[in-house]
């Protein structure tokens, strides 16, 4: 039996804060201040090559990374939400709520989730009862939603429910393609 131990240095010594993908076969690696992609090489001894995507933009934590499709992800730092398509670099998508997010100051207890069925991206600042929702399928409009529930992590699955842990109305995906159940009342559309 042959065991291989693979190691790949990803930029500076800062820790990895999250992963996303694969997008067209590439895995994206996030740090707080940079984004990288790991490209398969086809070589058994060095199976991936790290390439810088952004030297200044990264994700604060894994909870602030959400898979949008097989070709795109959304992620957030402490005050901006970005979209990242496999062929392009990160682009800010939180223009309509940028000032609000800047003052909300997203931290490690905030979360980002995407509901594929409704094509809506949900952004919940830290420990608040209302958040922001971006309707991608409706021309990219921002609105608000109310959340009076709990975030429960269980075996890599994020479950978001109402205060009574009963009403579960949306199903979507997290960055790790785990099931996401979201309870909310969206408005502004």
C-alpha positions as CSV (number, residue, x, y, z in Angstrom):
1,X,0.0,0.0,0.0
2,X,1.4,3.4,-1.0
3,X,0.4,6.5,0.9
4,X,1.0,10.0,-0.4
5,X,1.1,13.1,1.7
6,X,0.3,16.2,-0.4
7,X,1.1,19.7,0.7
8,X,0.6,22.9,-1.2
9,X,1.7,26.4,0.0
10,X,-1.0,28.9,-0.6
11,X,0.6,32.4,-0.6
12,X,1.5,34.0,2.7
13,X,1.4,32.4,6.2
14,X,-2.2,33.6,6.9
15,X,-4.7,30.8,7.5
16,X,-7.1,29.5,5.0
17,X,-10.6,30.8,5.9
18,X,-12.7,28.9,3.4
19,X,-13.0,26.7,0.3
20,X,-15.3,26.7,-2.7
21,X,-15.8,24.7,-5.9
22,X,-15.0,23.0,-7.9
23,X,-15.7,25.6,-10.6
24,X,-14.8,24.1,-13.9
25,X,-12.5,21.7,-12.1
26,X,-10.7,24.3,-10.0
27,X,-11.0,24.6,-6.2
28,X,-11.0,28.1,-4.8
29,X,-9.1,28.9,-1.6
30,X,-10.0,31.9,0.5
31,X,-7.9,33.8,3.0
32,X,-9.0,37.0,4.7
33,X,-7.1,39.2,2.3
34,X,-6.6,37.0,-0.8
35,X,-8.3,34.5,-3.1
36,X,-6.5,31.6,-4.9
37,X,-7.5,28.8,-7.2
38,X,-6.0,25.3,-7.2
39,X,-5.8,24.1,-10.8
40,X,-5.4,20.3,-11.3
41,X,-2.1,19.5,-13.1
42,X,-2.7,15.8,-13.9
43,X,0.7,15.1,-12.3
44,X,0.6,12.5,-9.5
45,X,3.4,14.1,-7.5
46,X,2.0,17.7,-7.7
47,X,-1.7,17.3,-8.3
48,X,-2.5,21.0,-8.0
49,X,-0.9,24.4,-8.9
50,X,-1.9,27.5,-6.8
51,X,-2.7,30.6,-8.8
52,X,-3.6,34.0,-7.3
53,X,-7.0,35.3,-8.2
54,X,-7.0,38.4,-6.0
55,X,-4.2,39.7,-3.8
56,X,-6.5,42.0,-1.8
57,X,-10.0,40.4,-1.6
58,X,-10.9,37.3,0.4
59,X,-13.6,35.7,2.6
60,X,-13.7,36.4,6.3
61,X,-14.9,32.8,7.2
62,X,-16.5,29.8,5.5
63,X,-20.0,30.9,6.5
64,X,-19.5,33.9,4.3
65,X,-19.0,31.8,1.1
66,X,-22.0,30.5,-0.9
67,X,-22.2,28.4,-4.1
68,X,-24.3,30.2,-6.7
69,X,-23.9,27.6,-9.5
70,X,-21.4,25.2,-10.9
71,X,-19.5,28.2,-12.3
72,X,-19.8,30.9,-9.6
73,X,-19.7,31.6,-5.9
74,X,-20.5,34.6,-3.7
75,X,-18.3,35.6,-0.7
76,X,-17.9,38.4,1.7
77,X,-15.2,40.2,3.7
78,X,-16.1,42.4,6.6
79,X,-18.2,44.9,4.6
80,X,-18.6,43.9,0.9
81,X,-20.3,40.9,-0.9
82,X,-18.5,39.8,-4.1
83,X,-19.4,37.5,-6.9
84,X,-16.7,35.3,-8.4
85,X,-17.2,33.5,-11.7
86,X,-14.8,30.8,-12.9
87,X,-13.5,32.9,-15.8
88,X,-13.3,36.3,-14.0
89,X,-11.9,37.8,-10.8
90,X,-14.1,38.9,-7.9
91,X,-16.5,41.7,-8.5
92,X,-18.5,43.6,-5.8
93,X,-22.3,42.9,-6.0
94,X,-23.3,44.7,-2.8
95,X,-23.3,48.2,-4.3
96,X,-27.0,48.9,-3.3
97,X,-26.3,48.1,0.4
98,X,-22.6,48.8,0.6
99,X,-22.9,51.7,3.2
100,X,-25.2,49.6,5.3
101,X,-22.9,46.6,5.3
102,X,-19.9,48.8,6.0
103,X,-21.6,49.9,9.3
104,X,-23.0,46.4,10.0
105,X,-19.4,45.1,9.8
106,X,-19.8,41.5,9.0
107,X,-17.8,39.3,11.4
108,X,-17.4,35.5,12.0
109,X,-21.0,35.0,13.2
110,X,-22.5,36.5,10.0
111,X,-23.6,34.2,7.2
112,X,-24.3,34.2,3.5
113,X,-26.6,31.7,1.8
114,X,-28.0,31.1,-1.7
115,X,-31.4,29.8,-2.6
116,X,-31.1,28.3,-6.1
117,X,-34.8,27.8,-6.6
118,X,-35.6,31.5,-6.1
119,X,-32.2,32.8,-7.3
120,X,-31.8,34.8,-4.1
121,X,-28.6,35.5,-2.1
122,X,-29.2,36.1,1.6
123,X,-26.8,38.1,3.7
124,X,-27.2,38.1,7.5
125,X,-25.1,40.5,9.6
126,X,-24.0,39.4,13.1
127,X,-26.8,38.5,15.5
128,X,-29.4,40.6,13.9
129,X,-33.1,39.9,13.2
130,X,-33.1,41.2,9.7
131,X,-30.7,40.8,6.8
132,X,-30.4,41.6,3.1
133,X,-31.5,39.6,0.1
134,X,-30.2,40.0,-3.5
135,X,-32.6,38.8,-6.2
136,X,-30.3,37.7,-8.9
137,X,-33.1,36.5,-11.2
138,X,-34.9,39.9,-10.9
139,X,-32.2,42.1,-12.4
140,X,-30.0,42.1,-9.3
141,X,-32.1,44.1,-6.8
142,X,-31.5,44.3,-3.0
143,X,-34.2,44.0,-0.5
144,X,-34.5,42.9,3.2
145,X,-35.8,39.9,5.0
146,X,-36.6,39.1,8.7
147,X,-35.0,36.2,10.4
148,X,-36.1,35.2,13.9
149,X,-34.5,31.8,14.2
150,X,-31.3,29.9,14.8
151,X,-28.3,28.8,12.9
152,X,-27.4,25.2,13.6
153,X,-24.3,23.5,12.2
154,X,-24.6,19.7,12.1
155,X,-22.1,17.5,10.3
156,X,-21.4,20.3,7.8
157,X,-25.0,21.1,7.1
158,X,-26.3,24.6,8.0
159,X,-29.9,24.6,9.2
160,X,-31.6,28.0,9.6
161,X,-35.0,27.9,11.2
162,X,-37.6,30.1,12.9
163,X,-37.5,30.8,16.6
164,X,-39.6,27.6,17.3
165,X,-37.3,25.5,15.1
166,X,-40.4,24.6,13.1
167,X,-41.0,26.8,10.0
168,X,-38.5,25.8,7.3
169,X,-39.4,27.3,3.9
170,X,-36.4,27.5,1.6
171,X,-33.9,24.9,0.5
172,X,-30.5,25.9,-1.1
173,X,-26.8,25.1,-1.0
174,X,-23.8,26.2,1.0
175,X,-20.3,26.5,-0.5
176,X,-19.6,22.9,0.4
177,X,-22.8,21.8,-1.4
178,X,-24.4,20.8,1.9
179,X,-28.1,21.1,2.2
180,X,-29.3,24.5,3.5
181,X,-32.7,25.0,5.0
182,X,-33.7,28.7,5.4
183,X,-36.6,30.3,7.1
184,X,-37.3,33.9,6.2
185,X,-39.9,36.4,5.1
186,X,-38.4,38.3,2.2
187,X,-39.6,41.7,1.2
188,X,-38.7,44.5,-1.1
189,X,-39.5,42.7,-4.4
